[in-house]
Amino acid sequence: MSVMSAMPLISMDWLDWLNFFLHFMLLSLLSVGGAVSTLPDMHRYLVDQQHWMSDAQFNASVALAQAAPGPNVLFVALMGWHVGANTGSLWAALLGVLIAMVGIILPSATLTFTFANWSHKNRDLILVRSFKLGMAPIVIGLLIATGWIMASAPHDTARQWAMYLLAAVSAILVWRTQIHLLWLLGAGALLGWLGFI
C-alpha cells in the first residue's frame, strides 16, 4: 500500500489554503532550531487537527527529506505536496508546495537577516548576549519534542523500546565523547535497515 493511498481525498477552499499559509508563517517565527524544530506543531495541525495528512505521509515526508541530499527544510515542501495531492489535484499539490515553502521561509529569513545585522552592530549589549543564551534551552526543548513525536509513531513495543534505548545511548555518546555525529547516524541507519528499530 502506498503512502498516497492511505489517505482519503480531502476538500480545501481558499480559506483553508490561507490558514495553511498563515500557520506556516507563524511556525516560521518559532523555527529557531530550524524548521525541523516545529515538527510537533506541524503534526498537530496537519494530522491531528485538520486531518489533511495521515501519520504515514507525515513521517514519510520527514524521512524522505532527511535522507535526500540538500537542505533538510525539504520536508516542508513534501508536506505541502501531500496536503495538495490529498485533494486529488496535481495543481493543488504544486500550490501546497509553494504555500508551505514560502510560509516557512519568508518570515524567518526576513527576521534572521534583520536581526543578524542589528545584533552584529550591537554584539556587546547585554540584551543581545542574554537573548542568545536564552534561546539555547528553547531550541533544545523544541528538538526533544520533535524526537518524541517522531518516535511516537505506531510501532510494536519491543522496537519502540529499542528506539528509545538507541536515542538515550546516542545522546550520552554525543554528550560524553568526541564521536562524530555521522557515525551515530550511520549506526542508527544500519540498525533500522537490519530491522532492530
N, C-alpha and C positions, 0 to 999 in steps of 0.2 A: 504494500500500500504506500503510495507516495505521500509526501507531506502535503501536497496540494489537495489531494482527495480527502484528507482528514477533516476538512472544514466545509460546512455548507455555505452556499452563496449568501452574501450579505447585501444589504441595500444602504447606500450612503447618499445623502443630499449635500448641497453646498454648505449648509451649516455644519454638518459633520466634518467636511474637509477643513473648514475654517477652524473648528475646535481642535482638530488633529494638529493643524499648523500652530495654533496658539499654545497648545500643550507642549509641543516640542520646543517652541521658543522659550517657554518657562523652564523646561528641563535644561535647555542650553545654559541658562544662567546658574544652574546647580552643578553643572558638569566640571567642577574644579579639578577633579581627578581624571578628567577625560570623559567622553560620552559614556564609556562603559560603567562609570560610577553611578549613572542614572538608570541602569537596567532594572532595579527593583520597581521604580515607579513606572517605567515603560511597561513592565509586565502587568502591574496593577491596572494601568489604564487600558492597554490594548487587549489583554487577555481576560482579566477578571471583570473589569467594569464595562467596557464597550463590546466585548466578545467579537472583535474584528479579526483576531488571530487565535489559533489553537496553541496549546503549550508546545506541541511538537514543532510548529512553524517558528515560534519564538526561539526555542533552543537551537533549531537548525540554522536560523538566521545568525545567531551569535557564533555558533561553532564554525559555520562555513566562512564567515568573515574573518574570524581569528586564524583559521587555517590558511586562508588565501594570502598571497603576498600583497603588500600595500598597507595603507593606513587602517587601523582597527576600527575606525568610525564607519566602515563599510556596512557593518551590521545594521546601522540605521537605515541605509538605502534598502537593504533586504527586507527590513520590517515594513517600510513604506511600500515596497513591491508586493509583499504578501497581503497587506491591507487592501491595496488596489486590486490585486489579482483575485482576491476573495469576492469581489463584486462580479467577476466573470468577464472583465473587460481589460484588454491589453492597454488601452489608453488610460484607464483608471490606475493600472499598475505603474505606468510611467509617471502619472500625476502623483501617485503615492511616493515614489522615489524622490521626485522634485520637492514636494512639500516637506517630507521628512528631513531631507538633507539641508535645505535652506533653513528650515526651522531650527535644526540643531546647531548649525554652523554660524549663521548670521549674528545672533545676539552675543554669543560668547567670543567670537572673533573680534567684533567691534569693541566689546568691553575689554578684552585682553589687550588689544592694540592701544586703546586709550589709557588703560591703567599702567601698562608697561612703560609707556612714555612718561607718564606722570611719576610713577614710583622710581624710575631711574633718575629723574631730575631731583627727587626728594628722598633718596635712599637713606639718608641719615636721620630722618624724622622717626621718632619713637612710634608714631602711628603706623608707618609703613612696616617697620620691623615687627610690631605687635600683630599686625594683620597676617604677615607671612607665618609667624609662629602659631597663630590661632587657627589657620586653615589646615595645618597638618593633621590634627585629630579628626577633623570633619572629612577629609579625603580618605583617611584610613577607615572610618566608620562606613562611608558610602561603599568602599571596595569590599568590606566584610559583608555588608548587606547584599551586594551583588553576588558574591560567592555563595551565600546562603540560599538565594533564590535559584541559582543555577544548580546547586546540589540538592535542592528540594524537589526536583522534577521526579515523577514517579519512577522508582527503581525497586528492585527487591531489597529486602532488609540487609542481607549479607553484603551485597555490593555497596549499599549506601554506607554501611559502617566502614568498609574498606576505603571508600572515598574520603570519609571524614578522617580516618587514620592517616591516609596519604597526605591530606591537606595539613594536618597537625604536624606530621614529621617534616613536611616541606617547609612550613613556617619556622619550625625550630632550626632546621638546617640553614635557612636564609639568615635567621637572626644570629646564630652562633658560629657559623663557619664562613669561609670565603668561597664556597662552591658557587660557580656561575649559575645563574637562573636558567639558562638554556639547558643545562644538564638535567635539572629537575623537571623542566617541561618535557624534555625527551623521555625521561623515565616515566612520567605520567602518561605520555602518549603510548609508550611501549606496554605499560600495564593495562591501558584501555584496549589496545589492539589485541592483547593476549586474552582479554575478557575478564580480568580481575576486578576492574571497576567499570 
